Amino acid sequence: RGAGHAFAVREEACAPCHDEPLLDRARDQQRDLRARAVASWDRLVARGAVQGGAEEHASAMAIRARDPDLVRAALICRFVLADPGLAAHAPGLGEPLVSEAEALERSAPRGSGP
């Protein structure tokens, strides 16, 4: 149980503390955060700043960039993608993190890949 990051919480375990509208919002927010983090990671792949797919285990998501902004953007993406409960358990954290990753990725000069 839980071996190899296989641990998953059944939603009924959340019900005593979280009402259904809150869970619905968290699911929607999580989908949005994940989609944005995947898109950011994919853009970093295209720049050569990282390698590995966004759906892979974090250990296979290599950061090749030397530019500190691209490294930070990549680390944020890996963090968001590794935590499927981020929107529920840290509701104020995911949005600013993903927004920061997107801004860092945009502001880093072209050619600042690996």
N, C-alpha and C positions, 0 to 999 in steps of 0.2 A: 504494500500500500504506500503510494507516494514515491516509489523507487523511480529513479530517472526522471524526476519532475512530472510524474504521472498524476500527482495528487490533484484532485478537483473537488470543490465544495458543491454539494447539491443545494440548489436554491432554497429548498424548504428549510434548510438550516439557517437561512438569513431571515426568514419570515418573522420569528419572534421579536426581532429588533428593528426590522425595516419593513415598512408597508409596501404594498404593490406599486403605487405610483413612484415611490423612491427607487425601487428596483428597476422599473421600466426606464426611468430617466438615466440611471446608472448604466443600464445595458446600451441605451442609445448613445450616451456620452462615450462609453468604452469603444463602441463600433467606430465612432468618429475619430477618437484619439488614435486607435489602431490604424485606421485608413490613412490618416495624415502622417503617422510615424512610418508606415510602409512606403508611402509616396516619397517622403523625405529620404529614407534609406535608399530607395531605388535611384533617386537623383544623385545621392552620394556615390552609389555604385557606378553610375554613368560618368561621373567625374574621376573615377579611379581612386577615390578617397577611402573606399571600403570594398570588401569583397564578401560574397556569401549572400544568400537570399534572406530576405526579411523574415521568412517563415522558418528559418533554421534555428537550431539551438544557439544561444549566445556564443558558445565556444567556437562555433563555425563562422561567426560573423566577425571577420578580421578587419581591424582598423589600420589602414595603410597611410593615412594622411599624416603630414607633419605640421600642417597649419593648426594652431591650437583651437581656432573656431570650428574647423571641420571635425577635429577630434571630439570636442565637446558636443557638437551636434550628433555625431555618431553614437557617443555614449548615452546621450539622452534617448535617442531612438531605441537603442538596445534595452535600456531600462524600461521604457514604456511598453515595448513589445514583449518583454519578459514577464510583465505583471498583468494578467488578464482581469484582475480585480481592482486595478488602480482607481477607476472612476468611482467605485463603491466605497473603498476604504480610505481614499485620500482625495475626496472630490475636488478640492481646491488646488491640487498639485498637477494633475495631468495637463490641463489646458495651458497654463503658463509654461510648462516644460516643452510641450510640443511647439508652441508659438516661438519659444526661444530657439529651439532647434531649427525651425524654418527660417528665422531671421538670421541666425549664424550662417546657415548654409547659403542664403542669398547674399550676405555681405562679404563672404570670403572671396578674394579675387580669383578669377578664372586662372587655371594653371597652378593653383595651390593644392592640387591633389597630392599624390604620394611623394 
